[in-house]
Amino acid sequence: MTDISSSAVNPTDNKTLGYIAGILMILCAPAGVIISYIDRGKATPLVASHYNYLIGTFWKGLLFMMISAVLTFLVIGIFAYFATSLWYLFRCIKSLVYLHRGEPIAIPSTWLA
């Protein structure tokens, strides 16, 4: 039998992956917005609705993150940051699911999910 102990997992590896994910998000999100702006004009109406939705998600998410950063001094910003992260993730997943189904985003300019 092999003995697998919890000491075999290095906790700093998890932190490193988190940092890498954060850096990739900071670098990839603006690149995606730039590509969306460039390709939006020549895209089909289906894809254009998703581009508009994700462009709005980026800018609104950036606004919410800045507000959360300011509110961090009042401690409520930590919760606002978490809620914004969930909102951002939900909108990205929603766009992927709708695109996979071949459905456009009904109201790309919505502030809600």
Phi and psi in degrees as GROMACS dihedral restraints (atoms count N, CA, C in turn):
[ dihedral_restraints ]
;  ai    aj    ak    al  type     phi  dphi    fc
    3     4     5     6     1  -100.4    20    10
    4     5     6     7     1   141.0    20    10
    6     7     8     9     1  -102.0    20    10
    7     8     9    10     1   113.5    20    10
    9    10    11    12     1  -105.8    20    10
   10    11    12    13     1   111.6    20    10
   12    13    14    15     1  -103.1    20    10
   13    14    15    16     1   162.5    20    10
   15    16    17    18     1   -70.8    20    10
   16    17    18    19     1   -14.3    20    10
   18    19    20    21     1   -73.7    20    10
   19    20    21    22     1   -12.4    20    10
   21    22    23    24     1   -72.7    20    10
   22    23    24    25     1   -21.2    20    10
   24    25    26    27     1   -94.1    20    10
   25    26    27    28     1   124.0    20    10
   27    28    29    30     1   -88.0    20    10
   28    29    30    31     1   118.2    20    10
   30    31    32    33     1   -64.9    20    10
   31    32    33    34     1   -21.7    20    10
   33    34    35    36     1   -72.3    20    10
   34    35    36    37     1   -22.2    20    10
   36    37    38    39     1   -62.8    20    10
   37    38    39    40     1   -39.8    20    10
   39    40    41    42     1   -64.9    20    10
   40    41    42    43     1   -39.9    20    10
   42    43    44    45     1   -66.3    20    10
   43    44    45    46     1   -40.1    20    10
   45    46    47    48     1   -62.3    20    10
   46    47    48    49     1   -43.0    20    10
   48    49    50    51     1   -62.7    20    10
   49    50    51    52     1   -37.7    20    10
   51    52    53    54     1   -63.7    20    10
   52    53    54    55     1   -43.1    20    10
   54    55    56    57     1   -64.2    20    10
   55    56    57    58     1   -42.5    20    10
   57    58    59    60     1   -62.9    20    10
   58    59    60    61     1   -43.2    20    10
   60    61    62    63     1   -61.8    20    10
   61    62    63    64     1   -41.1    20    10
   63    64    65    66     1   -63.6    20    10
   64    65    66    67     1   -43.6    20    10
   66    67    68    69     1   -65.9    20    10
   67    68    69    70     1   -41.5    20    10
   69    70    71    72     1   -62.8    20    10
   70    71    72    73     1   -38.3    20    10
   72    73    74    75     1   -64.8    20    10
   73    74    75    76     1   -41.7    20    10
   75    76    77    78     1   -64.7    20    10
   76    77    78    79     1   -35.8    20    10
   78    79    80    81     1   -83.8    20    10
   79    80    81    82     1   -37.7    20    10
   81    82    83    84     1   -81.7    20    10
   82    83    84    85     1   -34.7    20    10
   84    85    86    87     1   -61.7    20    10
   85    86    87    88     1   -49.2    20    10
   87    88    89    90     1   -63.2    20    10
   88    89    90    91     1   -34.6    20    10
   90    91    92    93     1   -63.9    20    10
   91    92    93    94     1   -41.0    20    10
   93    94    95    96     1   -64.0    20    10
   94    95    96    97     1   -38.2    20    10
   96    97    98    99     1   -67.3    20    10
   97    98    99   100     1   -41.2    20    10
   99   100   101   102     1   -62.6    20    10
  100   101   102   103     1   -44.5    20    10
  102   103   104   105     1   -63.7    20    10
  103   104   105   106     1   -38.6    20    10
  105   106   107   108     1   -63.5    20    10
  106   107   108   109     1   -43.3    20    10
  108   109   110   111     1   -61.8    20    10
  109   110   111   112     1   -40.2    20    10
  111   112   113   114     1   -69.4    20    10
  112   113   114   115     1   -44.3    20    10
  114   115   116   117     1   -88.8    20    10
  115   116   117   118     1    -9.4    20    10
  117   118   119   120     1   -60.7    20    10
  118   119   120   121     1   -38.6    20    10
  120   121   122   123     1   -68.4    20    10
  121   122   123   124     1   -31.2    20    10
  123   124   125   126     1  -103.9    20    10
  124   125   126   127     1    13.1    20    10
  126   127   128   129     1   -90.8    20    10
  127   128   129   130     1   159.6    20    10
  129   130   131   132     1   -67.8    20    10
  130   131   132   133     1   160.6    20    10
  132   133   134   135     1   -56.7    20    10
  133   134   135   136     1   -34.6    20    10
  135   136   137   138     1   -62.7    20    10
  136   137   138   139     1   -52.3    20    10
  138   139   140   141     1   -69.9    20    10
  139   140   141   142     1   -35.2    20    10
  141   142   143   144     1   -62.4    20    10
  142   143   144   145     1   -37.2    20    10
  144   145   146   147     1   -64.7    20    10
  145   146   147   148     1   -36.3    20    10
  147   148   149   150     1   -71.5    20    10
  148   149   150   151     1   -38.9    20    10
  150   151   152   153     1   -59.8    20    10
  151   152   153   154     1   -48.2    20    10
  153   154   155   156     1   -60.5    20    10
  154   155   156   157     1   -41.1    20    10
  156   157   158   159     1   -64.2    20    10
  157   158   159   160     1   -44.5    20    10
  159   160   161   162     1   -74.9    20    10
  160   161   162   163     1   -30.7    20    10
  162   163   164   165     1   -63.9    20    10
  163   164   165   166     1   -45.7    20    10
  165   166   167   168     1   -62.8    20    10
  166   167   168   169     1   -38.5    20    10
  168   169   170   171     1   -61.7    20    10
  169   170   171   172     1   -42.1    20    10
  171   172   173   174     1   -62.1    20    10
  172   173   174   175     1   -52.7    20    10
  174   175   176   177     1   -68.0    20    10
  175   176   177   178     1   -39.6    20    10
  177   178   179   180     1   -68.6    20    10
  178   179   180   181     1   -39.0    20    10
  180   181   182   183     1   -63.7    20    10
  181   182   183   184     1   -39.9    20    10
  183   184   185   186     1   -63.2    20    10
  184   185   186   187     1   -42.0    20    10
  186   187   188   189     1   -61.2    20    10
  187   188   189   190     1   -46.8    20    10
  189   190   191   192     1   -63.7    20    10
  190   191   192   193     1   -37.4    20    10
  192   193   194   195     1   -66.9    20    10
  193   194   195   196     1   -37.9    20    10
  195   196   197   198     1   -67.2    20    10
  196   197   198   199     1   -40.9    20    10
  198   199   200   201     1   -63.5    20    10
  199   200   201   202     1   -41.7    20    10
  201   202   203   204     1   -62.3    20    10
  202   203   204   205     1   -39.2    20    10
  204   205   206   207     1   -62.8    20    10
  205   206   207   208     1   -41.1    20    10
  207   208   209   210     1   -67.3    20    10
  208   209   210   211     1   -41.4    20    10
  210   211   212   213     1   -74.7    20    10
  211   212   213   214     1    -8.8    20    10
  213   214   215   216     1   -61.1    20    10
  214   215   216   217     1   -30.3    20    10
  216   217   218   219     1   -65.6    20    10
  217   218   219   220     1   -21.6    20    10
  219   220   221   222     1  -101.1    20    10
  220   221   222   223     1    11.1    20    10
  222   223   224   225     1    71.2    20    10
  223   224   225   226     1   -28.7    20    10
  225   226   227   228     1   -67.2    20    10
  226   227   228   229     1   -20.1    20    10
  228   229   230   231     1   -63.1    20    10
  229   230   231   232     1   -28.7    20    10
  231   232   233   234     1   -63.8    20    10
  232   233   234   235     1   -43.5    20    10
  234   235   236   237     1   -69.7    20    10
  235   236   237   238     1   -37.9    20    10
  237   238   239   240     1   -65.5    20    10
  238   239   240   241     1   -38.3    20    10
  240   241   242   243     1   -63.2    20    10
  241   242   243   244     1   -44.3    20    10
  243   244   245   246     1   -63.2    20    10
  244   245   246   247     1   -44.6    20    10
  246   247   248   249     1   -64.0    20    10
  247   248   249   250     1   -40.3    20    10
  249   250   251   252     1   -64.6    20    10
  250   251   252   253     1   -40.4    20    10
  252   253   254   255     1   -62.7    20    10
  253   254   255   256     1   -42.4    20    10
  255   256   257   258     1   -65.0    20    10
  256   257   258   259     1   -42.5    20    10
  258   259   260   261     1   -60.7    20    10
  259   260   261   262     1   -45.4    20    10
  261   262   263   264     1   -63.4    20    10
  262   263   264   265     1   -46.9    20    10
  264   265   266   267     1   -62.3    20    10
  265   266   267   268     1   -43.3    20    10
  267   268   269   270     1   -60.4    20    10
  268   269   270   271     1   -44.6    20    10
  270   271   272   273     1   -66.0    20    10
  271   272   273   274     1   -37.6    20    10
  273   274   275   276     1   -66.0    20    10
  274   275   276   277     1   -43.6    20    10
  276   277   278   279     1   -66.9    20    10
  277   278   279   280     1   -40.4    20    10
  279   280   281   282     1   -59.6    20    10
  280   281   282   283     1   -43.2    20    10
  282   283   284   285     1   -63.7    20    10
  283   284   285   286     1   -41.2    20    10
  285   286   287   288     1   -63.9    20    10
  286   287   288   289     1   -42.4    20    10
  288   289   290   291     1   -65.1    20    10
  289   290   291   292     1   -46.2    20    10
  291   292   293   294     1   -63.5    20    10
  292   293   294   295     1   -39.3    20    10
  294   295   296   297     1   -65.9    20    10
  295   296   297   298     1   -39.3    20    10
  297   298   299   300     1   -63.1    20    10
  298   299   300   301     1   -36.3    20    10
  300   301   302   303     1   -76.5    20    10
  301   302   303   304     1   -14.6    20    10
  303   304   305   306     1    82.0    20    10
  304   305   306   307     1    23.9    20    10
  306   307   308   309     1  -107.1    20    10
  307   308   309   310     1   139.0    20    10
  309   310   311   312     1   -77.3    20    10
  310   311   312   313     1   162.5    20    10
  312   313   314   315     1   -76.7    20    10
  313   314   315   316     1   125.5    20    10
  315   316   317   318     1   -61.8    20    10
  316   317   318   319     1   -51.1    20    10
  318   319   320   321     1  -127.2    20    10
  319   320   321   322     1    88.6    20    10
  321   322   323   324     1   -62.7    20    10
  322   323   324   325     1   -23.4    20    10
  324   325   326   327     1   -90.8    20    10
  325   326   327   328     1     8.0    20    10
  327   328   329   330     1   -66.6    20    10
  328   329   330   331     1   148.4    20    10
  330   331   332   333     1   -90.6    20    10
  331   332   333   334     1   -17.1    20    10
  333   334   335   336     1   -85.6    20    10
  334   335   336   337     1  -170.1    20    10
